[in-house]
């Protein structure tokens, strides 16, 4: 995974609630077992016509929005537990999804993929969606070490919560195996000092 520390970018607004994993990546695209290549079909049924032509009114096809943050409605990632939803978002270039609520399994899958699910209040989410739609160039700054989301134009900063272990993994670009490998010296030192009982 890429290391994640501070992200300066714009956002793409998707003000719909209850976006489920089948809408994020439809089941017919779940044939691969590696993480690459899913971004092309992200939100496929909303993004393309039946003939494959892009729908001009969908946010991912709107050239005004180019950021690495998806700002979506409440209850993002509900539905089935497919990891591919997080893979598709990451493969499409997103590094953060902002919502006021995430489905638990999606949250875990996102963090395991290197995608930060950043939860804000309903009020802050509504303000962000309106502001980004009014100004597609609105800058957002996600600072993972300090666990803050800043909107420089507002001179405001918002705190967000994240599990400490997953935070360390994102900052260092670790998956679970990488984390364990990185602890090799500490594990070996512990094993040498440990009292064995039989």
Secondary structure, 3 states (H helix, E strand, C coil): CCCCCEEEECEEEECCCCCEHHHHCCHHHCCCCCCCCCHHHCCHHHHECCCCCECCCCHHHCCCCCCCEEEECCCECECCCCCHHHHHHHHCCCCEEEECCECHHHHHHHHHHCCEEEECCHHHHHHHHHHHHHCCCCCEEEECCCCEEEEHHHCEEEECCCCHHHHHHHHHCCCHHHHHHHCHHHHHHHHHHCCCCC
